Amino acid sequence: MKKAFAVSVCLLLAVSGVFAQQTFLTIATGGTAGTYFPLGGALAEIWNKNIPKMNVNATATGASAANIAMLAKGDVDVIFVQNDAAYYAFNDLEIYKGKGTKDIRGLASLYDETVQLVALQDSGIKTVADLKGKRVSVGAAGSGVELNARQVLEAAGLSYADIKVQYLSFAESASNLKDGNIDAAFNTAGAPTAAIQDLAASKKITIVPIDGEVAKKLMGKYSFYTLTKLPKSTYIGMTQDVTTVSVKSMLAVSAKLNADLVYKLLETMYANTERLAASHIKGADIKIETATDGMSIPLHPGAEKFFKEHKK
């Protein structure tokens, strides 16, 4: 029996926010070395603890692209996703052309997802242009990170043909940088990112700026990007602030999810944000005041009602 059908049966039994029988939800997060995973675990805990008869499971995934595909199939109910990837999926663009989904709806924007281009200090890579001819991880194939990597390279006048491409997750990128198997890696996540913190503790690294003309061209073509300054205190070995770019992380759900349930999920999440902050430093940025900033797809009706009543 399809899980999505089982969930819908449970939701039909909802009365005034109190569920007549157990309701099962699955949250698709990201890799264990990223930001989505600890936040997803905290979110599951919040909902399980504070909503009667709720059974929520958070699972590690390949992040944005994998999460969108699972949501479209009805295999998961809530996903962490980059706002740019969600937009492309909803509008059947970029890597989602011909395989997008109109079933995705916005739940809430969360925090800035910073594009962090990490290089080994002894690689000599100081600008995006220096990646030419180098061994570079562009993130997992089809991921939001890969989209960002391809677009940043394009803004710098480069393509995959100019680099030696590796498709690696956050943890795999850090491991391969440690071992000297690659020279640089793209990571898009809330900063600081656990995989980069771990890497910086054992290797001398450089956070390569994405600024100047590269940032200007990037933001001129893709409206989701904004300039971000990473403080020098972000990672061990950083000696100065670094300017780069960010997109937004967000939570999305299926359009089929019950509106009363969606309302209750948001109400409970924002009543327990201290638990999110305890799970990861970026959890402190999850605030109702910024919940619709950068929202790139239509809000779920339950979310629309919640923010209309609560957001000032």
Secondary structure, 3 states (H helix, E strand, C coil): CCHHHHHHHHHHCEECCEECCCEEEEEECCCCCCCHHHHHHHHHHHHHHHCCCEEEEEECCCCHHHHHHHHHHCCCCEEEEEHHHHHHHHHCCHHHCCCCCCCEEEEEEEEEEEEEEEEEHHHCCCCHHHHCCCEEECCCCCCHHHHHHHHHHHHCCCCHHHCEEECCCHHHHHHHHHCCCCCEEEEEECCCCHHHHHHHCCCCEEEECCCHHHHHHHHHHCCCCEEEEECCCCCCCCCCCEEEEEEEEEEEEECCCCHHHHHHHHHHHHCCHHHHHHHCHHHHHCCHHHCCCCCCCCECHHHHHHHHHHCC
